[in-house]
Amino acid sequence: MIHIKHFVFNPFMENTYIVYDDNKEAAIIDPGCYEGYEQNELTSFIKNENLNVTQLINTHCHIDHVLGNAFVKEMYQVPLIMHELDLPVLEAVPSYAAGYGFANYVPSRPDQFLKEGEKHFIGSIPFEVLFLPGHAPGHIGLMNEKERVFIGGDVLFDGSIGRTDLPGGDFDTLINSIQKKLFKYHDDVVVYCGHGPETTLLKEKNTNPFCAIH
């Protein structure tokens, strides 16, 4: 069974997720924790639940999703896993972090790259890696259709989509990612978004003003 805990961190109100299996093996996805109290909130949950953190995953590498990368890597001695095409996005963060108020941002380097279509395990839980560019050039999502779970980063939101005006973004590419790749999955899939509440594929197929197909 998939267990999911989410936190809202940093001024961008970014959703950080801990995903873990029944054996308490866990991945931290998109750690946005920057301030000490945010880091404590994350680590306290992990300690209280007796989780074994074995990996760190970035769906993409915009600043709000990577602020806690270095902290998590050091705290839990785990690999950073992402898509190779988002490496330039990650490498650009130090050049603008201070301008957004994050003068103490610590850079991190990836240890492993995910590829579209491969199966990636969090503990005993298999996820299909989906390559979903448009918001960021190397954006990925993790799909487990059996349990109706999709960890989606900033591709699709409740009633909206990820912005496409940042470097490497493209509106048509993002809409294609959503409609051609994501919407082929079961309507009951719950989308755990990078910002805001979760939603379902059915709701967004029917009502999303940017990408609805019904």
CORZITA-V817585 format. One record per residue. RES is the residue in three letters. PHI is phi in whole degrees, 0 to 359 (999 if undefined). PSI is psi in whole degrees, -180 to 180 (* if undefined). Layout:
res=RES phi=PHI psi=PSI
res=RES phi=PHI psi=PSI
//
This chain:
res=MET phi=999 psi=141
res=ILE phi=272 psi=128
res=HIS phi=248 psi=135
res=ILE phi=228 psi=128
res=LYS phi=239 psi=134
res=HIS phi=236 psi=149
res=PHE phi=233 psi=152
res=VAL phi=249 psi=117
res=PHE phi=235 psi=158
res=ASN phi=61 psi=166
res=PRO phi=298 psi=-16
res=PHE phi=278 psi=-1
res=MET phi=55 psi=51
res=GLU phi=274 psi=141
res=ASN phi=271 psi=118
res=THR phi=259 psi=136
res=TYR phi=241 psi=142
res=ILE phi=248 psi=122
res=VAL phi=246 psi=129
res=TYR phi=212 psi=161
res=ASP phi=259 psi=-177
res=ASP phi=295 psi=-21
res=ASN phi=270 psi=7
res=LYS phi=74 psi=16
res=GLU phi=277 psi=130
res=ALA phi=229 psi=154
res=ALA phi=237 psi=142
res=ILE phi=260 psi=126
res=ILE phi=245 psi=123
res=ASP phi=57 psi=64
res=PRO phi=288 psi=109
res=GLY phi=265 psi=9
res=CYS phi=287 psi=122
res=TYR phi=242 psi=-49
res=GLU phi=284 psi=157
res=GLY phi=301 psi=-39
res=TYR phi=292 psi=-30
res=GLU phi=289 psi=-43
res=GLN phi=299 psi=-40
res=ASN phi=294 psi=-37
res=GLU phi=298 psi=-42
res=LEU phi=294 psi=-52
res=THR phi=291 psi=-31
res=SER phi=295 psi=-41
res=PHE phi=297 psi=-44
res=ILE phi=299 psi=-43
res=LYS phi=293 psi=-45
res=ASN phi=295 psi=-32
res=GLU phi=269 psi=-2
res=ASN phi=57 psi=46
res=LEU phi=275 psi=150
res=ASN phi=251 psi=100
res=VAL phi=282 psi=122
res=THR phi=243 psi=-8
res=GLN phi=199 psi=159
res=LEU phi=234 psi=127
res=ILE phi=236 psi=134
res=ASN phi=253 psi=123
res=THR phi=292 psi=-34
res=HIS phi=198 psi=177
res=CYS phi=238 psi=30
res=HIS phi=294 psi=155
res=ILE phi=306 psi=-40
res=ASP phi=293 psi=-19
res=HIS phi=261 psi=-5
res=VAL phi=235 psi=5
res=LEU phi=301 psi=-29
res=GLY phi=259 psi=7
res=ASN phi=306 psi=-55
res=ALA phi=297 psi=-40
res=PHE phi=298 psi=-47
res=VAL phi=294 psi=-43
res=LYS phi=301 psi=-44
res=GLU phi=287 psi=-41
res=MET phi=295 psi=-41
res=TYR phi=247 psi=-1
res=GLN phi=53 psi=54
res=VAL phi=240 psi=158
res=PRO phi=283 psi=147
res=LEU phi=268 psi=126
res=ILE phi=238 psi=133
res=MET phi=199 psi=-175
res=HIS phi=265 psi=139
res=GLU phi=299 psi=-32
res=LEU phi=291 psi=-14
res=ASP phi=265 psi=6
res=LEU phi=301 psi=-44
res=PRO phi=299 psi=-32
res=VAL phi=294 psi=-45
res=LEU phi=297 psi=-43
res=GLU phi=292 psi=-21
res=ALA phi=279 psi=-18
res=VAL phi=303 psi=-44
res=PRO phi=300 psi=-25
res=SER phi=287 psi=-19
res=TYR phi=231 psi=-2
res=ALA phi=302 psi=-45
res=ALA phi=298 psi=-35
res=GLY phi=296 psi=-22
res=TYR phi=262 psi=7
res=GLY phi=94 psi=13
res=PHE phi=246 psi=63
res=ALA phi=295 psi=-23
res=ASN phi=261 psi=18
res=TYR phi=299 psi=134
res=VAL phi=249 psi=121
res=PRO phi=294 psi=160
res=SER phi=218 psi=161
res=ARG phi=240 psi=146
res=PRO phi=286 psi=154
res=ASP phi=246 psi=-19
res=GLN phi=207 psi=145
res=PHE phi=246 psi=138
res=LEU phi=267 psi=150
res=LYS phi=235 psi=150
res=GLU phi=302 psi=135
res=GLY phi=89 psi=-14
res=GLU phi=281 psi=160
res=LYS phi=264 psi=129
res=HIS phi=238 psi=131
res=PHE phi=258 psi=136
res=ILE phi=249 psi=104
res=GLY phi=62 psi=-124
res=SER phi=267 psi=2
res=ILE phi=265 psi=121
res=PRO phi=273 psi=138
res=PHE phi=234 psi=141
res=GLU phi=272 psi=132
res=VAL phi=276 psi=122
res=LEU phi=252 psi=130
res=PHE phi=268 psi=116
res=LEU phi=228 psi=69
res=PRO phi=288 psi=169
res=GLY phi=133 psi=-47
res=HIS phi=278 psi=-42
res=ALA phi=219 psi=150
res=PRO phi=295 psi=-27
res=GLY phi=243 psi=34
res=HIS phi=288 psi=133
res=ILE phi=234 psi=162
res=GLY phi=225 psi=162
res=LEU phi=241 psi=120
res=MET phi=245 psi=130
res=ASN phi=234 psi=94
res=GLU phi=290 psi=-29
res=LYS phi=301 psi=-43
res=GLU phi=261 psi=7
res=ARG phi=61 psi=47
res=VAL phi=234 psi=131
res=PHE phi=227 psi=121
res=ILE phi=266 psi=109
res=GLY phi=247 psi=-1
res=GLY phi=56 psi=-136
res=ASP phi=254 psi=32
res=VAL phi=281 psi=-55
res=LEU phi=228 psi=133
res=PHE phi=240 psi=172
res=ASP phi=292 psi=100
res=GLY phi=81 psi=12
res=SER phi=204 psi=-174
res=ILE phi=222 psi=169
res=GLY phi=295 psi=149
res=ARG phi=292 psi=152
res=THR phi=235 psi=14
res=ASP phi=262 psi=6
res=LEU phi=271 psi=161
res=PRO phi=306 psi=131
res=GLY phi=88 psi=-4
res=GLY phi=271 psi=153
res=ASP phi=203 psi=124
res=PHE phi=298 psi=-50
res=ASP phi=298 psi=-38
res=THR phi=296 psi=-42
res=LEU phi=294 psi=-44
res=ILE phi=297 psi=-39
res=ASN phi=296 psi=-42
res=SER phi=302 psi=-44
res=ILE phi=290 psi=-52
res=GLN phi=286 psi=-39
res=LYS phi=273 psi=-33
res=LYS phi=257 psi=-48
res=LEU phi=279 psi=-41
res=PHE phi=287 psi=-4
res=LYS phi=282 psi=-12
res=TYR phi=273 psi=171
res=HIS phi=301 psi=140
res=ASP phi=303 psi=-30
res=ASP phi=280 psi=-3
res=VAL phi=299 psi=130
res=VAL phi=269 psi=129
res=VAL phi=263 psi=117
res=TYR phi=266 psi=107
res=CYS phi=271 psi=161
res=GLY phi=285 psi=-17
res=HIS phi=213 psi=145
res=GLY phi=78 psi=-172
res=PRO phi=283 psi=163
res=GLU phi=290 psi=164
res=THR phi=216 psi=-173
res=THR phi=236 psi=156
res=LEU phi=298 psi=-37
res=LEU phi=300 psi=-47
res=LYS phi=300 psi=-45
res=GLU phi=286 psi=-33
res=LYS phi=299 psi=-33
res=ASN phi=267 psi=-33
res=THR phi=232 psi=-11
res=ASN phi=294 psi=122
res=PRO phi=293 psi=-15
res=PHE phi=264 psi=-32
res=CYS phi=219 psi=10
res=ALA phi=301 psi=146
res=ILE phi=241 psi=-4
res=HIS phi=254 psi=*
//
